[in-house]
Amino acid sequence: MIHKYRNTALIKAEQFTADPKQVFKYNIFPDDNGTDFDYFFPTKEGNMKIDEGDYIATGVDGEHWVIDQDIFERTYERCD
């Protein structure tokens, strides 16, 4: 039987703006492949592409991951 679950853990998050201070803070690195300019975010699972407007989430153990802007805005509600 399928059940519904709600995640109750609080996370911290900030929207990625490509500001140089933010890029340095999270060790984000750019990649210019000649046609596109992309940013990559290092995680435990490997490097993830991050776009301006996406969110950088920080979990309860200090781990970071990227959440697509659309998914973040449909899933999370600001509580501070």
C-alpha positions in Angstrom: 0.0 0.0 0.0 1.3 3.5 -0.8 1.5 6.0 2.0 2.1 9.7 2.1 5.1 11.2 4.0 6.1 14.7 4.9 9.7 15.7 5.5 9.8 17.6 8.8 13.5 18.5 8.9 14.4 22.1 8.7 17.0 23.1 6.1 18.8 26.4 5.4 18.9 27.5 1.8 20.0 30.5 -0.2 19.3 31.3 -3.9 22.3 31.1 -6.2 23.1 34.4 -7.8 26.6 33.8 -9.2 27.9 36.5 -6.9 31.7 36.0 -6.6 31.4 35.8 -2.8 28.9 33.0 -3.0 30.9 31.2 -5.6 33.9 31.3 -3.3 31.9 30.3 -0.2 30.6 27.1 -1.7 33.6 26.3 -3.9 31.5 26.6 -7.0 33.5 26.5 -10.2 32.6 27.7 -13.7 33.0 25.8 -16.9 33.1 27.6 -20.2 32.9 24.9 -22.9 32.9 27.4 -25.7 29.1 27.5 -26.3 27.7 27.6 -22.8 28.9 28.9 -19.5 27.9 26.6 -16.7 28.5 26.5 -12.9 29.2 23.3 -11.0 28.6 22.7 -7.3 30.7 20.0 -5.5 28.7 17.5 -3.4 29.4 14.2 -1.8 27.9 12.5 -4.8 30.0 14.5 -7.3 29.7 17.8 -9.1 26.2 19.0 -9.9 25.3 21.7 -12.4 23.8 24.8 -10.8 22.0 27.5 -12.6 21.4 31.1 -11.4 18.1 31.0 -9.4 18.6 27.5 -8.1 18.9 27.0 -4.4 21.8 25.7 -2.3 20.4 23.8 0.6 22.2 22.9 3.8 21.1 19.9 5.8 21.1 19.2 9.5 24.6 17.7 9.2 26.1 20.6 7.3 25.8 18.8 3.9 25.0 20.9 0.8 23.0 20.0 -2.3 21.3 21.9 -5.2 17.6 22.2 -5.6 16.1 23.4 -8.9 14.3 26.8 -8.4 10.9 25.5 -9.6 11.0 22.4 -7.3 12.2 24.4 -4.3 9.5 27.0 -4.7 6.8 24.3 -4.9 8.2 22.2 -2.1 9.5 24.5 0.6 7.9 27.3 2.7 10.0 30.0 4.3 9.6 29.8 8.1 11.9 32.6 9.5 
